[in-house]
Amino acid sequence: EEYYLHILEEERHKYDMIFTLDIPWGANDLRLQNAEIIDALNFRSLKRTFEVLERNPELRDKLFYVYHFKTEKQYRIWQKHYQEMDIGSRITHRAVGGLVGLKGNAMWVRFTPFTIMLYKCLYDYLDAGFEVPELKIHVLGVYIPRERFVIALVEKIFNQFLKAEGIGTKVAFTYDSINYAKEAIDL
């Protein structure tokens, strides 16, 4: 956490985007399988992140709040923090995380059910009550070509919806994937 906060604040001129630090469930550490510990660590991480943002308001356009949904417990923790800390009014951009871990824990999953979280990102943005020219949504850990197709389709739907509603925000999706590197290594 200390390294993250140092980079967030002291190295802020060296990056274009940064994600909130999340402490996930840990398969190799029993302490990180306890919901109360995960809750407390993530609350502290977010609290300290927003303290940095208060001192450096220009970071708001670089920070992406990561939504998690891999398990119901995890989702409830992130939702609780989102509501209690009024995160919607403190951020602009959003990201959907937990996809890599989901696939690692459930190899039988041939798709990733992240679409509903994209809608949650848009809903929360609209619910926050302010408008920006561009809302960026990043999807962490995209793996299969179908996911990239879904992202492109949802981006188009969101932009058509916002235009039809008279909202001047354009949604821009981005994603990352380690799959290309893995495929190159396997060649």
Secondary structure per residue as TSV (DSSP state, phi and psi in degrees):
chain	resnum	aa	ss	phi	psi
A	1	E	-	360.0	-39.6
A	2	E	H	-63.2	-41.0
A	3	Y	H	-64.0	-43.5
A	4	Y	H	-58.7	-49.5
A	5	L	H	-63.8	-36.1
A	6	H	H	-61.9	-49.0
A	7	I	H	-63.8	-43.9
A	8	L	H	-53.4	-46.4
A	9	E	H	-94.9	-51.2
A	10	E	H	-79.5	-24.3
A	11	E	T	-108.9	18.6
A	12	R	G	-60.1	-20.4
A	13	H	G	-86.9	-1.6
A	14	K	G	-103.6	-1.9
A	15	Y	-	-135.9	158.5
A	16	D	S	-100.3	-26.0
A	17	M	-	-149.0	149.3
A	18	I	E	-148.0	146.3
A	19	F	E	-102.2	152.5
A	20	T	-	-61.0	146.4
A	21	L	-	-82.6	122.2
A	22	D	-	-117.1	141.2
A	23	I	-	-104.3	106.6
A	24	P	-	-83.6	172.4
A	25	W	-	-60.0	135.2
A	26	G	-	-110.9	114.3
A	27	A	T	-68.3	-27.1
A	28	N	T	-99.9	2.7
A	29	D	-	-136.6	111.2
A	30	L	G	-58.7	-32.3
A	31	R	G	-61.4	-32.7
A	32	L	G	-88.3	17.1
A	33	Q	G	-110.2	8.5
A	34	N	-	-103.0	120.3
A	35	A	H	-59.6	-38.0
A	36	E	H	-65.4	-38.8
A	37	I	H	-68.4	-44.9
A	38	I	H	-59.3	-44.3
A	39	D	H	-58.1	-50.9
A	40	A	H	-64.4	-43.4
A	41	L	H	-64.6	-41.6
A	42	N	H	-71.8	-35.6
A	43	F	H	-61.2	-46.8
A	44	R	H	-61.9	-43.7
A	45	S	H	-60.3	-46.7
A	46	L	H	-66.3	-42.4
A	47	K	H	-57.6	-47.3
A	48	R	H	-69.1	-34.8
A	49	T	H	-61.4	-45.2
A	50	F	H	-71.6	-25.2
A	51	E	H	-64.9	-40.1
A	52	V	H	-65.0	-42.0
A	53	L	H	-63.1	-35.5
A	54	E	H	-63.7	-36.5
A	55	R	H	-78.4	-23.4
A	56	N	-	-134.4	74.9
A	57	P	G	-58.2	-23.4
A	58	E	G	-65.8	-16.5
A	59	L	G	-72.2	-18.0
A	60	R	G	-55.6	-38.0
A	61	D	G	-78.3	-10.0
A	62	K	T	-101.1	-21.6
A	63	L	E	-85.0	134.1
A	64	F	E	-114.9	119.5
A	65	Y	E	-77.7	126.4
A	66	V	E	-92.9	120.8
A	67	Y	E	-86.7	137.0
A	68	H	-	-121.2	144.6
A	69	F	-	-149.8	12.3
A	70	K	S	-58.4	-41.5
A	71	T	S	-128.0	160.1
A	72	E	H	-63.1	-40.8
A	73	K	H	-60.4	-45.2
A	74	Q	H	-62.6	-45.2
A	75	Y	H	-60.0	-43.0
A	76	R	H	-63.2	-39.4
A	77	I	H	-62.2	-48.3
A	78	W	H	-65.4	-38.0
A	79	Q	H	-65.5	-41.7
A	80	K	H	-59.2	-47.4
A	81	H	H	-63.4	-42.1
A	82	Y	H	-57.3	-44.8
A	83	Q	H	-75.5	-48.1
A	84	E	H	-66.1	-34.0
A	85	M	T	-95.4	3.5
A	86	D	T	50.3	48.3
A	87	I	G	-63.3	-34.4
A	88	G	G	-55.6	-33.4
A	89	S	G	-84.6	-7.8
A	90	R	T	-107.5	-7.0
A	91	I	-	-126.9	165.6
A	92	T	S	-115.9	-51.9
A	93	H	E	-100.3	157.2
A	94	R	E	-133.5	160.2
A	95	A	E	-142.5	151.6
A	96	V	E	-108.8	121.6
A	97	G	-	-118.4	-178.9
A	98	G	-	89.3	0.0
A	99	L	H	-72.2	-39.9
A	100	V	H	-64.2	-46.1
A	101	G	H	-63.4	-36.3
A	102	L	H	-62.1	-45.7
A	103	K	H	-70.0	-33.2
A	104	G	H	-67.7	-32.5
A	105	N	H	-89.7	-18.9
A	106	A	-	-136.0	76.4
A	107	M	T	-60.8	-20.4
A	108	W	T	-74.1	-14.0
A	109	V	-	-71.8	118.1
A	110	R	-	-101.7	4.9
A	111	F	S	-147.2	168.2
A	112	T	-	-120.7	122.1
A	113	P	-	-82.3	55.3
A	114	F	-	-92.8	-8.3
A	115	T	H	-57.6	-42.6
A	116	I	H	-63.7	-31.7
A	117	M	H	-71.1	-29.4
A	118	L	H	-63.8	-42.9
A	119	Y	H	-64.0	-37.6
A	120	K	H	-62.1	-41.1
A	121	C	H	-59.6	-46.5
A	122	L	H	-65.8	-44.8
A	123	Y	H	-58.1	-47.1
A	124	D	H	-64.5	-37.2
A	125	Y	H	-61.6	-48.4
A	126	L	H	-64.4	-37.3
A	127	D	H	-68.5	-25.4
A	128	A	H	-66.0	-24.0
A	129	G	T	85.1	17.4
A	130	F	-	-133.5	160.0
A	131	E	-	-121.7	137.0
A	132	V	-	-122.8	157.2
A	133	P	S	-63.0	-36.5
A	134	E	E	-137.4	126.9
A	135	L	E	-103.4	120.1
A	136	K	E	-100.4	133.3
A	137	I	E	-126.8	122.4
A	138	H	E	-110.5	136.6
A	139	V	E	-108.5	116.6
A	140	L	T	-85.7	131.4
A	141	G	T	80.5	34.5
A	142	V	-	-65.9	137.6
A	143	Y	-	-123.1	-45.0
A	144	I	S	-113.2	153.7
A	145	P	H	-55.7	-35.1
A	146	R	H	-58.0	-34.3
A	147	E	H	-65.7	-39.6
A	148	R	H	-65.3	-37.0
A	149	F	H	-63.6	-45.0
A	150	V	H	-61.3	-42.5
A	151	I	H	-60.0	-46.3
A	152	A	H	-62.7	-41.7
A	153	L	H	-65.4	-47.0
A	154	V	H	-64.7	-38.0
A	155	E	H	-58.6	-44.8
A	156	K	H	-64.2	-43.9
A	157	I	H	-61.6	-46.5
A	158	F	H	-59.4	-45.0
A	159	N	H	-67.2	-38.1
A	160	Q	H	-65.0	-41.0
A	161	F	H	-61.8	-49.6
A	162	L	H	-62.1	-40.9
A	163	K	H	-63.1	-44.4
A	164	A	H	-63.9	-30.6
A	165	E	T	-84.7	-2.2
A	166	G	T	76.3	22.0
A	167	I	-	-96.1	127.5
A	168	G	-	-82.3	14.2
A	169	T	-	-89.4	136.8
A	170	K	E	-105.1	134.9
A	171	V	E	-95.9	132.8
A	172	A	E	-125.2	120.4
A	173	F	E	-95.9	143.7
A	174	T	E	-134.4	164.9
A	175	Y	E	-152.9	164.1
A	176	D	-	-132.5	160.9
A	177	S	-	-154.8	137.6
A	178	I	S	-92.6	-6.7
A	179	N	H	-59.0	-38.8
A	180	Y	H	-60.7	-43.3
A	181	A	H	-64.9	-41.9
A	182	K	H	-62.9	-42.0
A	183	E	H	-64.7	-39.4
A	184	A	H	-65.2	-37.8
A	185	I	H	-67.2	-36.0
A	186	D	H	-75.3	-11.3
A	187	L	-	-65.3	360.0
